[in-house]
């Protein structure tokens, strides 16, 4: 897929951010999403991750990954427009939770960061 290299690179970046953070809870409070890019990412996660999970559970791994390819644009925008490590603790934890949710969804089939090598 044309999106694969960009998603693999984003996945690796997310993994590196999460490694540097303390224990991160994959919980997102929608009321704390301030930037448009984080709101958009959350919206596409809500739309596509359940579908990808259903496909994964059915053993359709290729289609599950293809479904997640729709996240490329919102992920790119998130990294361009959002400061993950915000000074305000609640914002930072919420943004890390958003990334943790994304990381879990992207790595259900395989460790995508290995594709970025």
Buried (B, 14 or more C-beta within 10 A) or exposed (E): EEBBEBBBBBBBBBBEBBEEBEEBEBEBEEEBBBBEBBBBBBEBBEEBBEBBBEBBEEEBBEBBBBBBBBBBBBBBBBBEEBEBEBEEEEBBBBBBBBBBBBBEBBBBBEEBBEBBE
